[in-house]
Amino acid sequence: MEAGKNSYKIGFLNQLINAFWTFLCFAPVVSYWIAIRIDTWFYLFLVSAFLIGLLPERILNKFQISNRRKTYERAGVKLIRKFVQNGDWMNYIRLNGKHIVINDVGQAEKYLKTIAMYERYHWMCFVFFLFTAIHCFVSGYITDGCLIIASNILYNVSAILLQQYNKMRIKQLHGRSIKA
């Protein structure tokens, strides 16, 4: 019974972390579109973002920033990893200080599919935030544009870097035996 309570608590804390970052970083975007009233541009940007989400994985993989772990580590992924859903701190709490280990190819493939889903979502948000920020600058809302750029970096760029880093690490660990 105690394990079930702990699992529920961890799930709740993970969702709380997720909600915090989502609310914080979507706030400037939502605020901007409410202030200027949603127009045709909003829908064009939304459609563009969804089109990014429909791209085949082989095309999205071409946006891989680097093939070197050090590049991502210099960009701060180890710090980012501490503050996110299912991140280092949450795993520490869940596992009482032990590390999560992916032991077999099946676990690796399942985790890679999850990573791909998260990365795709953040690419979609990245495009929508970027187009919204450009709209802000063109429309003379410089402060809003800067806030949205900052949110885009915090919410999407950091998440994309983290997912690409994780994907690369898993593939390096399990080599050619992975199908994903």
Secondary structure, DSSP 8 states (H G I E B T S, - for coil): -HHHHHHHHHHHHHHHHHHHHHHHHHHHHHHHHHHH---HHHHHHHHHHHHHHTS-HHHHGGG---S-HHHHHHTTHHHHTTSSTT-HHHHHHHTTT------SHHHHHHHHHHHHHHHHHHHHHHHHHHHHHHHHHHHT-HHHHHHHHHHHIIIIIHHHHHHHHHHHHHHHHHGGG---
